[in-house]
Amino acid sequence: MINDEDERFNSELDEWRKLPVFKQALVILHLVEHIIEGIHLDDPHPSTHYKLRLYERYTRQMMENALLIPSEIATADSTDLYDHKMENATIIRKAAKEIIADSKGLQASGYKEAEYLELLYDAVEEFRPLFAEWVQSFSTKNFIIDRWGLFNPPGVSYDDPVDTMSFDSKSFLRDLEDDWDDGDDDDLI
Protein backbone atom coordinates (compact mmCIF):
# COMPACT_ATOMS: atom_id res chain seq x y z
CA MET A 1 0.00 0.00 0.00
CA ILE A 2 2.73 2.45 0.91
CA ASN A 3 4.66 1.73 -2.30
CA ASP A 4 1.61 2.69 -4.39
CA GLU A 5 1.27 5.93 -2.44
CA ASP A 6 5.00 6.61 -2.76
CA GLU A 7 4.86 6.12 -6.53
CA ARG A 8 1.82 8.41 -6.82
CA PHE A 9 3.53 11.02 -4.65
CA ASN A 10 6.77 10.84 -6.63
CA SER A 11 4.99 11.12 -9.98
CA GLU A 12 3.08 14.18 -8.73
CA LEU A 13 6.28 15.59 -7.30
CA ASP A 14 8.00 15.45 -10.66
CA GLU A 15 5.21 17.14 -12.63
CA TRP A 16 6.64 20.63 -12.12
CA ARG A 17 9.98 19.46 -13.55
CA LYS A 18 8.22 18.96 -16.90
CA LEU A 19 6.92 22.53 -17.10
CA PRO A 20 8.53 24.58 -19.90
CA VAL A 21 8.87 27.52 -17.52
CA PHE A 22 10.82 25.34 -15.06
CA LYS A 23 13.10 24.00 -17.80
CA GLN A 24 13.88 27.54 -18.95
CA ALA A 25 14.55 28.56 -15.33
CA LEU A 26 17.24 25.87 -15.25
CA VAL A 27 18.79 27.33 -18.41
CA ILE A 28 19.02 30.69 -16.63
CA LEU A 29 20.54 29.04 -13.57
CA HIS A 30 23.20 27.25 -15.63
CA LEU A 31 24.10 30.44 -17.50
CA VAL A 32 24.50 32.34 -14.22
CA GLU A 33 26.70 29.53 -12.89
CA HIS A 34 28.84 29.69 -16.03
CA ILE A 35 29.22 33.47 -15.81
CA ILE A 36 30.30 33.23 -12.17
CA GLU A 37 32.76 30.40 -12.81
CA GLY A 38 34.39 32.44 -15.57
CA ILE A 39 35.30 35.40 -13.38
CA HIS A 40 38.98 35.46 -12.41
CA LEU A 41 40.64 38.50 -10.90
CA ASP A 42 44.31 37.93 -10.23
CA ASP A 43 45.46 41.49 -10.83
CA PRO A 44 47.13 42.91 -7.66
CA HIS A 45 46.19 46.47 -8.65
CA PRO A 46 44.26 48.30 -5.85
CA SER A 47 41.26 48.97 -8.09
CA THR A 48 40.91 45.22 -8.56
CA HIS A 49 39.92 44.85 -4.90
CA TYR A 50 37.00 47.24 -5.44
CA LYS A 51 36.08 45.52 -8.70
CA LEU A 52 36.22 42.13 -6.98
CA ARG A 53 33.79 43.33 -4.29
CA LEU A 54 31.38 44.59 -6.94
CA TYR A 55 31.65 41.32 -8.86
CA GLU A 56 31.03 39.35 -5.66
CA ARG A 57 27.96 41.43 -4.84
CA TYR A 58 26.42 41.18 -8.29
CA THR A 59 27.19 37.51 -8.81
CA ARG A 60 25.97 36.53 -5.33
CA GLN A 61 22.65 38.26 -5.99
CA MET A 62 22.43 36.76 -9.48
CA MET A 63 22.98 33.26 -8.08
CA GLU A 64 20.47 33.74 -5.26
CA ASN A 65 17.84 34.86 -7.75
CA ALA A 66 18.70 32.14 -10.28
CA LEU A 67 18.25 29.52 -7.53
CA LEU A 68 15.06 31.16 -6.31
CA ILE A 69 13.22 31.01 -9.64
CA PRO A 70 12.99 27.19 -10.07
CA SER A 71 12.31 26.80 -6.36
CA GLU A 72 9.37 29.21 -6.47
CA ILE A 73 8.02 27.52 -9.62
CA ALA A 74 7.98 24.19 -7.77
CA THR A 75 6.35 25.81 -4.74
CA ALA A 76 3.66 27.51 -6.83
CA ASP A 77 2.94 24.31 -8.71
CA SER A 78 2.45 22.43 -5.44
CA THR A 79 -0.56 24.49 -4.32
CA ASP A 80 -4.05 24.89 -5.69
CA LEU A 81 -4.63 28.29 -4.09
CA TYR A 82 -4.60 31.14 -6.60
CA ASP A 83 -3.34 33.72 -4.11
CA HIS A 84 -0.37 31.54 -3.15
CA LYS A 85 0.48 30.88 -6.80
CA MET A 86 0.37 34.60 -7.56
CA GLU A 87 2.56 35.43 -4.58
CA ASN A 88 5.17 32.96 -5.86
CA ALA A 89 4.82 34.35 -9.38
CA THR A 90 5.56 37.83 -8.07
CA ILE A 91 8.74 36.59 -6.40
CA ILE A 92 9.79 34.86 -9.64
CA ARG A 93 9.20 37.98 -11.73
CA LYS A 94 11.18 40.12 -9.30
CA ALA A 95 14.05 37.61 -9.29
CA ALA A 96 14.23 37.50 -13.09
CA LYS A 97 14.26 41.30 -13.32
CA GLU A 98 16.98 41.49 -10.65
CA ILE A 99 19.14 39.02 -12.57
CA ILE A 100 19.06 41.38 -15.55
CA ALA A 101 19.75 44.45 -13.37
CA ASP A 102 22.66 42.74 -11.60
CA SER A 103 24.13 41.49 -14.87
CA LYS A 104 24.08 45.08 -16.17
CA GLY A 105 25.81 46.16 -12.96
CA LEU A 106 28.37 43.42 -13.51
CA GLN A 107 29.02 44.68 -17.02
CA ALA A 108 29.26 48.30 -15.83
CA SER A 109 31.84 47.13 -13.27
CA GLY A 110 34.09 45.89 -16.04
CA TYR A 111 32.94 42.37 -16.82
CA LYS A 112 34.24 41.79 -20.34
CA GLU A 113 32.45 38.60 -21.45
CA ALA A 114 29.48 40.43 -22.98
CA GLU A 115 28.48 37.44 -25.11
CA TYR A 116 27.62 35.45 -21.97
CA LEU A 117 25.49 38.29 -20.69
CA GLU A 118 23.72 38.43 -24.06
CA LEU A 119 22.98 34.71 -23.74
CA LEU A 120 21.59 35.38 -20.26
CA TYR A 121 19.41 38.26 -21.52
CA ASP A 122 18.11 36.03 -24.31
CA ALA A 123 17.35 33.22 -21.83
CA VAL A 124 15.40 35.58 -19.57
CA GLU A 125 13.55 36.95 -22.60
CA GLU A 126 12.62 33.37 -23.61
CA PHE A 127 11.51 32.76 -20.02
CA ARG A 128 9.18 35.78 -19.95
CA PRO A 129 6.41 34.50 -22.31
CA LEU A 130 6.64 30.99 -20.84
CA PHE A 131 6.16 32.56 -17.42
CA ALA A 132 3.23 34.71 -18.61
CA GLU A 133 1.49 31.68 -20.13
CA TRP A 134 2.11 29.65 -16.97
CA VAL A 135 0.58 32.42 -14.81
CA GLN A 136 -2.44 32.62 -17.12
CA SER A 137 -3.01 28.91 -16.53
CA PHE A 138 -3.60 29.45 -12.79
CA SER A 139 -7.12 28.53 -11.79
CA THR A 140 -8.99 31.30 -9.97
CA LYS A 141 -11.45 28.88 -8.37
CA ASN A 142 -9.51 28.14 -5.18
CA PHE A 143 -8.33 31.10 -3.14
CA ILE A 144 -8.17 32.67 0.26
CA ILE A 145 -8.98 36.37 0.21
CA ASP A 146 -5.77 38.37 0.37
CA ARG A 147 -6.64 41.08 2.87
CA TRP A 148 -3.64 43.07 1.59
CA GLY A 149 -5.38 43.23 -1.80
CA LEU A 150 -2.47 42.08 -3.96
CA PHE A 151 -3.19 38.49 -4.95
CA ASN A 152 -6.94 38.17 -5.27
CA PRO A 153 -8.54 36.72 -8.40
CA PRO A 154 -10.26 39.20 -10.73
CA GLY A 155 -13.50 40.44 -9.19
CA VAL A 156 -12.49 39.66 -5.59
CA SER A 157 -11.71 42.57 -3.29
CA TYR A 158 -9.60 42.63 -0.13
CA ASP A 159 -12.68 43.63 1.90
CA ASP A 160 -15.10 41.02 0.53
CA PRO A 161 -16.87 38.99 3.20
CA VAL A 162 -15.36 35.66 4.18
CA ASP A 163 -18.27 33.72 2.66
CA THR A 164 -17.03 34.66 -0.83
CA MET A 165 -13.90 32.58 -0.30
CA SER A 166 -13.76 29.41 -2.31
CA PHE A 167 -11.39 27.76 0.14
CA ASP A 168 -13.19 25.95 2.93
CA SER A 169 -10.71 25.67 5.80
CA LYS A 170 -13.04 23.45 7.88
CA SER A 171 -13.35 20.97 5.02
CA PHE A 172 -9.60 21.11 4.45
CA LEU A 173 -8.86 20.38 8.11
CA ARG A 174 -11.46 17.59 8.15
CA ASP A 175 -9.85 16.00 5.08
CA LEU A 176 -6.43 16.38 6.64
CA GLU A 177 -7.64 14.71 9.83
CA ASP A 178 -9.20 11.87 7.79
CA ASP A 179 -5.91 11.34 5.98
CA TRP A 180 -4.05 11.38 9.26
CA ASP A 181 -6.41 8.85 10.87
CA ASP A 182 -6.67 6.45 7.92
CA GLY A 183 -5.13 3.61 9.92
CA ASP A 184 -2.23 2.98 7.53
CA ASP A 185 0.28 4.31 10.02
CA ASP A 186 1.02 0.76 11.18
CA ASP A 187 2.91 0.20 7.91
CA LEU A 188 5.37 2.94 8.85
CA ILE A 189 6.82 1.03 11.78
Backbone as numpy.savetxt, mean C-alpha at the origin, in Angstrom:
# Nx Ny Nz CAx CAy CAz Cx Cy Cz
-9.41 -31.62 8.24 -10.23 -30.42 8.24 -9.37 -29.16 8.24
-8.34 -29.15 9.07 -7.50 -27.97 9.15 -6.73 -27.77 7.85
-6.29 -28.84 7.20 -5.57 -28.69 5.93 -6.42 -28.02 4.87
-7.72 -28.37 4.80 -8.62 -27.72 3.85 -8.74 -26.23 4.13
-8.86 -25.90 5.41 -8.97 -24.49 5.80 -7.67 -23.76 5.50
-6.53 -24.42 5.76 -5.24 -23.80 5.47 -5.08 -23.53 3.98
-5.48 -24.48 3.15 -5.37 -24.30 1.71 -6.27 -23.16 1.24
-7.50 -23.09 1.78 -8.42 -22.01 1.42 -7.83 -20.67 1.85
-7.30 -20.63 3.07 -6.71 -19.40 3.58 -5.52 -18.97 2.72
-4.64 -19.91 2.40 -3.46 -19.58 1.60 -3.83 -19.12 0.20
-4.85 -19.73 -0.39 -5.25 -19.30 -1.74 -5.85 -17.90 -1.69
-6.61 -17.59 -0.65 -7.15 -16.24 -0.49 -6.03 -15.24 -0.21
-5.07 -15.69 0.57 -3.95 -14.83 0.94 -3.16 -14.38 -0.28
-3.03 -15.27 -1.24 -2.23 -14.97 -2.42 -2.98 -14.20 -3.50
-4.26 -13.97 -3.35 -5.03 -13.28 -4.39 -4.48 -11.88 -4.68
-4.08 -11.15 -3.67 -3.59 -9.79 -3.89 -2.27 -9.78 -4.65
-1.51 -10.88 -4.57 -0.25 -10.96 -5.32 -0.48 -10.98 -6.83
-1.68 -11.36 -7.24 -2.01 -11.46 -8.66 -2.51 -10.13 -9.24
-2.79 -9.18 -8.40 -3.31 -7.89 -8.86 -2.26 -7.14 -9.69
-2.65 -6.62 -10.85 -1.70 -5.84 -11.66 -1.09 -4.67 -10.89
-1.87 -4.03 -10.05 -1.37 -2.89 -9.28 -0.28 -3.35 -8.30
-0.43 -4.54 -7.73 0.59 -5.08 -6.83 1.86 -5.42 -7.60
1.71 -6.06 -8.75 2.87 -6.42 -9.57 3.66 -5.17 -9.97
2.96 -4.11 -10.33 3.65 -2.88 -10.71 4.29 -2.22 -9.49
3.70 -2.37 -8.32 4.31 -1.86 -7.10 5.65 -2.54 -6.85
5.74 -3.83 -7.16 7.01 -4.55 -7.01 8.05 -4.04 -8.00
7.63 -3.67 -9.20 8.55 -3.09 -10.18 9.16 -1.81 -9.60
8.31 -0.98 -9.01 8.78 0.27 -8.40 9.76 -0.04 -7.28
9.43 -1.00 -6.43 10.31 -1.38 -5.33 11.67 -1.83 -5.84
11.70 -2.67 -6.86 12.97 -3.17 -7.39 13.79 -2.05 -8.04
13.14 -1.12 -8.69 13.87 0.02 -9.26 14.48 0.89 -8.16
13.73 1.14 -7.10 14.26 1.93 -5.99 15.45 1.20 -5.37
15.34 -0.11 -5.18 16.46 -0.89 -4.65 17.69 -0.74 -5.54
17.50 -0.83 -6.85 18.61 -0.73 -7.80 19.26 0.66 -7.74
18.45 1.69 -7.66 18.98 3.05 -7.57 19.83 3.20 -6.31
19.34 2.70 -5.20 20.06 2.82 -3.93 21.36 2.02 -3.97
21.32 0.81 -4.51 22.53 -0.02 -4.57 23.60 0.60 -5.45
23.20 1.42 -6.41 24.16 2.02 -7.34 24.84 3.28 -6.84
24.47 3.75 -5.67 25.07 4.98 -5.15 26.34 4.64 -4.38
27.46 5.22 -4.85 28.75 5.04 -4.18 29.42 6.41 -4.08
29.71 6.81 -2.88 30.41 8.08 -2.66 31.70 7.80 -1.90
32.78 7.77 -2.62 34.08 7.51 -1.99 34.97 8.75 -2.00
34.47 9.84 -2.49 35.23 11.08 -2.60 35.41 11.68 -1.20
36.67 11.93 -0.76 36.89 12.49 0.58 36.63 13.99 0.67
36.22 14.61 -0.40 35.96 16.06 -0.42 34.87 16.40 0.61
35.02 17.52 1.36 34.03 17.88 2.39 32.60 17.99 1.88
32.40 18.43 0.64 31.03 18.55 0.14 30.38 17.18 -0.05
31.21 16.16 -0.16 30.68 14.81 -0.32 29.92 14.36 0.92
30.38 14.79 2.09 29.69 14.44 3.34 28.25 14.98 3.32
28.09 16.21 2.91 26.76 16.82 2.80 25.93 16.09 1.76
26.54 15.80 0.61 25.84 15.10 -0.46 25.42 13.71 0.01
26.30 13.05 0.74 25.98 11.71 1.26 24.77 11.76 2.18
24.70 12.78 3.04 23.56 12.91 3.95 22.27 13.14 3.16
22.33 13.95 2.13 21.15 14.17 1.29 20.74 12.88 0.60
21.71 12.17 0.04 21.42 10.90 -0.62 20.78 9.92 0.35
21.35 9.85 1.56 20.79 8.93 2.57 19.35 9.29 2.90
19.09 10.57 3.06 17.73 11.01 3.39 16.75 10.65 2.28
17.09 11.02 1.06 16.18 10.76 -0.06 15.99 9.27 -0.30
17.08 8.52 -0.27 16.96 7.09 -0.57 16.24 6.34 0.55
16.46 6.76 1.79 15.74 6.11 2.90 14.23 6.32 2.75
13.85 7.55 2.44 12.42 7.84 2.25 11.86 7.12 1.02
12.65 7.05 -0.05 12.19 6.34 -1.24 11.96 4.86 -0.93
12.89 4.26 -0.18 12.75 2.84 0.15 11.56 2.61 1.08
11.39 3.47 2.07 10.24 3.32 2.97 8.93 3.38 2.19
8.83 4.31 1.28 7.61 4.44 0.48 7.44 3.29 -0.50
8.54 2.84 -1.10 8.47 1.72 -2.04 8.05 0.43 -1.33
8.45 0.26 -0.08 8.02 -0.90 0.70 6.56 -0.75 1.16
6.17 0.46 1.43 4.83 0.74 1.93 3.75 0.44 0.89
4.02 0.72 -0.36 2.99 0.59 -1.40 2.47 -0.84 -1.52
3.32 -1.86 -1.73 2.76 -3.23 -1.83 2.11 -3.69 -0.53
2.65 -3.25 0.59 2.07 -3.62 1.88 0.66 -3.08 2.03
0.46 -1.83 1.66 -0.86 -1.21 1.76 -1.84 -1.81 0.75
-1.34 -2.23 -0.41 -2.22 -2.90 -1.38 -2.74 -4.20 -0.78
-1.84 -4.97 -0.16 -2.25 -6.23 0.47 -3.24 -5.97 1.60
-2.99 -4.94 2.39 -3.89 -4.61 3.49 -5.26 -4.20 2.98
-5.29 -3.35 1.97 -6.57 -2.91 1.41 -7.34 -4.07 0.80
-6.63 -4.98 0.17 -7.29 -6.11 -0.47 -7.85 -7.10 0.55
-7.36 -7.03 1.78 -7.79 -7.99 2.80 -9.06 -7.57 3.53
-9.59 -6.40 3.24 -10.80 -5.93 3.91 -11.91 -5.71 2.90
-13.13 -5.81 3.39 -14.29 -5.53 2.55 -14.84 -4.13 2.78
-14.32 -3.44 3.77 -14.86 -2.13 4.14 -14.30 -1.03 3.24
-15.20 -0.33 2.58 -14.84 0.72 1.64 -13.95 1.78 2.29
-14.33 2.23 3.47 -13.58 3.30 4.12 -12.15 2.87 4.44
-11.95 1.62 4.82 -10.60 1.12 5.09 -9.79 1.02 3.80
-10.43 0.54 2.73 -9.75 0.46 1.44 -9.31 1.85 0.98
-10.19 2.83 1.12 -9.86 4.19 0.68 -8.75 4.81 1.53
-8.75 4.50 2.80 -7.68 5.01 3.65 -6.33 4.45 3.19
-6.29 3.15 2.89 -5.06 2.54 2.38 -4.69 3.13 1.02
-5.68 3.36 0.18 -5.42 3.93 -1.15 -4.79 5.32 -1.02
-5.23 6.08 -0.05 -4.67 7.41 0.16 -3.20 7.32 0.56
-2.88 6.38 1.42 -1.49 6.17 1.84 -0.64 5.77 0.64
-1.17 4.90 -0.21 -0.44 4.44 -1.40 -0.17 5.62 -2.35
-1.19 6.41 -2.60 -1.04 7.56 -3.50 0.03 8.52 -2.97
-0.04 8.80 -1.68 0.94 9.70 -1.07 2.35 9.13 -1.20
2.50 7.83 -0.96 3.82 7.19 -1.05 4.38 7.27 -2.47
3.54 7.03 -3.46 4.00 7.08 -4.86 4.44 8.50 -5.23
3.67 9.49 -4.79 4.03 10.88 -5.08 5.32 11.28 -4.36
5.52 10.76 -3.15 6.74 11.07 -2.41 7.97 10.42 -3.05
7.79 9.24 -3.63 8.91 8.60 -4.33 9.39 9.51 -5.46
8.46 10.06 -6.22 8.83 10.96 -7.31 9.50 12.22 -6.76
8.94 12.82 -5.72 9.51 14.03 -5.14 10.92 13.76 -4.61
11.11 12.64 -3.91 12.42 12.32 -3.37 13.43 11.99 -4.47
12.97 11.37 -5.54 13.89 11.07 -6.64 14.34 12.37 -7.32
13.46 13.36 -7.38 13.84 14.66 -7.93 14.82 15.36 -6.99
14.62 15.21 -5.69 15.58 15.74 -4.73 16.93 15.06 -4.85
16.91 13.77 -5.08 18.14 13.01 -5.27 18.89 13.53 -6.49
18.17 13.75 -7.56 18.78 14.26 -8.79 19.33 15.68 -8.56
18.58 16.51 -7.87 19.03 17.88 -7.60 20.27 17.89 -6.70
20.45 16.82 -5.92 21.61 16.72 -5.03 22.85 16.20 -5.76
22.69 15.88 -7.03 23.86 15.47 -7.80 23.86 14.05 -8.30
22.78 13.32 -8.08 22.71 11.95 -8.58 22.77 11.99 -10.10
23.71 11.25 -10.67 24.00 11.37 -12.11 23.32 10.32 -12.98
22.79 9.27 -12.42 22.21 8.18 -13.21 20.76 8.50 -13.58
20.59 9.52 -14.39 19.25 10.01 -14.74 18.40 8.95 -15.43
19.03 8.04 -16.17 18.24 7.02 -16.87 17.50 6.10 -15.90
18.09 5.85 -14.73 17.39 5.03 -13.74 16.20 5.78 -13.15
16.38 7.07 -12.95 15.26 7.87 -12.45 14.15 7.95 -13.49
14.50 8.02 -14.75 13.48 8.01 -15.82 12.71 6.69 -15.81
13.42 5.59 -15.60 12.74 4.29 -15.50 11.78 4.28 -14.32
12.21 4.89 -13.21 11.36 4.96 -12.02 10.13 5.83 -12.30
10.31 6.98 -12.94 9.17 7.84 -13.28 8.19 7.09 -14.18
8.74 6.38 -15.16 7.88 5.61 -16.07 7.11 4.53 -15.32
7.78 3.87 -14.37 7.12 2.80 -13.59 5.99 3.37 -12.74
6.22 4.53 -12.14 5.17 5.16 -11.34 4.02 5.61 -12.25
4.36 6.11 -13.42 3.32 6.53 -14.36 2.50 5.33 -14.85
3.13 4.17 -15.02 2.39 2.95 -15.37 1.53 2.48 -14.20
2.00 2.73 -12.99 1.28 2.34 -11.78 -0.01 3.15 -11.62
0.06 4.43 -11.97 -1.05 5.36 -11.72 -2.39 4.89 -12.29
-2.51 4.54 -13.58 -3.82 4.08 -14.08 -4.24 2.73 -13.50
-3.26 1.86 -13.24 -3.59 0.57 -12.60 -4.19 0.82 -11.22
-3.59 1.76 -10.51 -4.07 2.14 -9.18 -5.48 2.73 -9.27
-5.69 3.65 -10.22 -7.01 4.29 -10.37 -8.09 3.26 -10.69
-7.78 2.32 -11.56 -8.74 1.26 -11.90 -9.01 0.37 -10.69
-7.97 0.06 -9.94 -8.12 -0.77 -8.74 -9.03 -0.06 -7.73
-8.82 1.23 -7.52 -9.65 2.00 -6.58 -11.10 2.03 -7.06
-11.31 2.19 -8.35 -12.68 2.21 -8.88 -13.39 0.87 -8.68
-12.62 -0.19 -8.49 -13.24 -1.51 -8.30 -13.73 -1.73 -6.86
-13.41 -0.81 -5.95 -13.83 -0.97 -4.56 -15.35 -0.91 -4.46
-15.92 -1.88 -3.79 -17.36 -1.88 -3.56 -17.71 -0.86 -2.48
-18.77 -0.12 -2.71 -19.22 0.88 -1.73 -20.31 0.33 -0.81
-20.58 -0.96 -0.90 -21.69 -1.54 -0.13 -21.36 -1.72 1.34
-20.13 -2.06 1.66 -19.75 -2.28 3.06 -18.89 -1.11 3.53
-19.33 -0.45 4.57 -18.56 0.68 5.09 -18.98 0.98 6.52
-18.10 1.64 7.20 -18.40 2.25 8.50 -18.29 3.75 8.25
-19.24 4.51 8.71 -19.21 5.95 8.45 -17.94 6.55 9.04
-17.21 7.25 8.19 -16.01 7.95 8.61 -16.43 9.31 9.16
-16.42 9.43 10.46 -16.87 10.67 11.11 -15.93 11.84 10.84
-14.77 11.58 10.25 -13.88 12.65 9.83 -14.26 13.15 8.44
-15.08 12.39 7.73 -15.61 12.81 6.44 -14.71 12.59 5.24
-13.63 11.84 5.39 -12.70 11.66 4.27 -12.99 10.44 3.41
-13.39 9.34 4.00 -13.42 8.07 3.28 -14.80 7.44 3.19
-15.81 8.27 3.11 -17.18 7.76 2.96 -17.49 7.51 1.49
-18.33 6.52 1.22 -18.77 6.30 -0.16 -19.57 7.51 -0.65
-19.68 7.68 -1.96 -20.49 8.78 -2.50 -21.91 8.75 -1.92
-22.38 9.91 -1.50 -23.73 10.02 -0.95 -23.83 9.81 0.55
-22.73 9.45 1.19 -22.73 9.24 2.64 -21.95 10.40 3.27
-22.55 11.01 4.29 -21.94 12.15 4.95 -21.40 11.74 6.32
-20.42 12.50 6.81 -19.83 12.22 8.11 -20.85 12.29 9.24
-21.93 13.04 9.07 -22.91 13.21 10.14 -24.20 12.41 9.91
-24.17 11.47 8.97 -25.33 10.61 8.77 -25.57 9.77 10.02
-26.83 9.42 10.27 -27.11 8.57 11.44 -26.48 7.19 11.28
-26.24 6.56 12.40 -25.60 5.24 12.42 -26.39 4.21 11.63
-27.69 4.32 11.58 -28.50 3.30 10.90 -28.30 3.29 9.38
-27.56 4.27 8.84 -27.26 4.24 7.40 -26.02 3.40 7.10
-25.32 2.98 8.15 -24.13 2.17 7.93 -24.52 0.80 7.39
-23.73 0.31 6.47 -23.99 -1.01 5.93 -23.32 -2.09 6.76
-22.37 -1.70 7.57 -21.62 -2.66 8.38 -22.36 -2.88 9.69
-22.70 -4.12 9.95 -23.42 -4.47 11.17 -22.42 -5.08 12.15
-21.97 -4.28 13.11 -20.95 -4.75 14.04 -21.45 -5.88 14.92
-22.73 -5.88 15.28 -23.27 -6.97 16.11 -23.24 -8.28 15.35
-23.62 -8.25 14.09 -23.59 -9.45 13.26 -22.14 -9.92 13.07
-21.24 -8.98 12.85 -19.83 -9.31 12.69 -19.29 -10.01 13.93
-19.58 -9.44 15.10 -19.09 -10.04 16.35 -19.74 -11.40 16.60
-21.01 -11.55 16.25 -21.69 -12.83 16.39 -21.03 -13.88 15.49
-20.75 -13.51 14.24 -20.08 -14.42 13.32 -18.69 -14.78 13.81
-18.00 -13.80 14.35 -16.67 -14.04 14.88 -16.72 -15.01 16.05
-17.70 -14.82 16.92 -17.88 -15.71 18.06 -18.23 -17.12 17.59
-19.08 -17.23 16.58 -19.43 -18.55 16.03 -18.20 -19.24 15.46
-17.37 -18.50 14.76 -16.14 -19.07 14.21 -15.21 -19.52 15.33
-15.17 -18.73 16.39 -14.28 -19.04 17.50 -14.75 -20.30 18.23
-16.07 -20.45 18.35 -16.64 -21.57 19.10 -17.07 -22.73 18.22
-16.45 -22.92 17.07 -16.91 -23.97 16.16 -16.50 -25.37 16.58
-15.70 -25.49 17.63 -15.36 -26.81 18.15 -14.20 -27.47 17.46
-13.59 -26.84 16.47 -12.46 -27.44 15.77 -11.14 -27.14 16.45
-11.18 -26.47 17.58 -9.95 -26.11 18.26 -9.19 -27.33 18.77
-9.87 -28.46 18.94 -9.21 -29.66 19.42 -8.13 -30.12 18.44
-8.29 -29.81 17.16 -7.32 -30.22 16.15 -6.02 -29.43 16.27
-6.04 -28.32 16.98 -4.86 -27.48 17.09 -3.86 -28.02 18.10
-4.29 -28.89 18.96 -3.41 -29.39 20.02 -2.57 -30.53 19.53
